[in-house]
Every structure is written in C-alpha cells, then in structure tokens.
Amino acid sequence: MPQYGEVRVDFITYTTGVSPNEGNVTVPVSGLINNPTFSGNLIVEGSGIFENNVSISGDLFVSGTTNLSGVVTTSGNVNVGGNLSVTNNLTVTGNITGDDITSTGNLTVSGNTNVNTITSTGLAQFESLFVSGSTTITGGLNVSGDTVLSGLTTKDNVTISGILTVTGNTNVGGDLAVTGNISGNLDGGVYGSGYWKVPDGTTAQRPGTPVSGMIRYNTTQQRYEGYGEDGWDILGGGATGSGTDRVFILNETGVTASYTLTGYNAVSAGAITIEDGIEVTIADTFGWSIV
C-alpha cells in the first residue's frame, strides 16, 4: 500500500520564460484552491478541473478536457485543442480559437470566436462568431459582428448586427433579428408547411432609401407591393387606384421590343405605338384587343 508524506508550502514560485526573458511569478497556494489568479498564461495539457473562480490576465491554452465550474475571466485569448467545459460563466476579452466549447453558464467573448462546435445553455454573446461544426444555443445568442455557421439550433432569440451566413440547417425557436444581410445558398429557399411573413406598414413607412427587389405589404392600400426601376408597384399587376380602390388597369403606350402573344388573349388601353423594326406576333386562335 503506497505511503505518502506531507509537504507544507504557502507559496509557489515558477518561471515565466527562458533566458534572456525569464522571470519569476509567485502565487499563494491557497489561491490555487480558492479563486485562483494567474498573472501569466494558463496551460492545461491534460485533464484539468477548476471548481472555483479563475482569473487569467494572460492566455488560456487547453489541449485536453478541461472543466471549469466557477466563473472564468480572462483578458487574453483562449485556445482550445480539446474540449473546454464551463458550468458557470466564461468571459473572454480576447479571441477564442480551437475545437469544442460547452457552456451551461453565460458565454461572453469580446474578440473573435472561431471554433469547431459550441453548445451553450446560457446566454451566448460574441463580437463575431465563426463555427465550422454545430452550434446549439438553448439560451439567447447575441452577435454584434459577422456570423458564419455551418448549422444553428437555438430555442431562444437570436440577434445579429452583422452578416449572417448559414450553410446548414437553422432552427430558431425565438425571434431572429439581423441588422445586416442574411446570405444563403444561391439555389436555397424557404421550406415547410407554414408561412413566410413579409414586412408590413403604411405608405408613409416605406423605406426612405429603397432598392430594387424590396417586397412589403402596404397596410394603407391593403396590397402587396415591390420596388423596381419604376418605383413602388403592386405585385402581380392587377387593378389599382387611390386608397383601397381597384379601378384602373395600367399599361404603357409603347412597344419597344418584339413580342409573341400565345396562350392568352390580351387587352390594352390605346393608343399604342409600335416602334420601327419591332414586331408583335399573335398566335392562331388568340387575340389582342386595343380599346
């Protein structure tokens, strides 16, 4: 049966570098047990467990599995080579890079976050977020910068002030608010048996600086409208008028490109001018009436 002796020390002094940049740092042993404070870098090469609060003024390097059950605050960067598990709050002033992060507390990162996977059941707040694997946030997700995710699952609200790019499936249980652009696959789409709600508002609430492609529901005129080269117009054509009137069918008065009318009859309000060299071809059994 192994026998152990006893070593009693109040302080531990370790070197912070090699010649000519070596230096000594002295830490109290009690601080390693109760709320340890590291004035340099903290390197965890195997499995590490910290049950109390940890304060790091340098960088945190994790190459194994590290469990932090206290509040962790670092003013440097965090590099995760294995899995970093945090059961309380993690606040990082610098950047996070590496593999996997699991957090059941709040996760706040002031720098960039570029990791493989993130699983968080608390509030996750990032300056910018880049995740190559899965991202599961059961609390809220707030990103003030750009966000690139291969997939996202969240049961709470998502607020992103930058550009959101998601290449995989996205499931948001709460509201998704993006101040910047939402970019997806070129041939992507919206799927499901529910609905896609477009913005709505009065005529006075139209965007001050519209761009082509905008779509909205005009609550003043009670119709869907889109913005193009000729300004705001009703979607799908049809009758228009003042307020909620549906009286006037609008058409232009000049034909400037050749056109073949087939499959439908057509009616236009004249007079109509066909430009020189332009042809209007009317297929058999169909007609074009000009009134």
Secondary structure, DSSP 8 states (H G I E B T S, - for coil): ---------SEEEEE---TTS--EEEEEHHHHHSS-EESS-EEE-S-EEE-S-EEESS-EEESSEEEE-S-EEESS-EEEEEEEEESS-EEESS-EEEEEEEESS-EEEEEEEEESEEEESS-EEEEEEEESS-EEESS-EEESS-EEES-EEESS-EEESS-EEE-S-EEESS-EEESS-EE--TT----SSS-----EE-GGGS-SS--TT-EEEETTTTEEEEEETTEEEETT---B-STT---B----SEE-S-EEE-SS-EEE-S--EE-TT--EEE-TT--EEE-
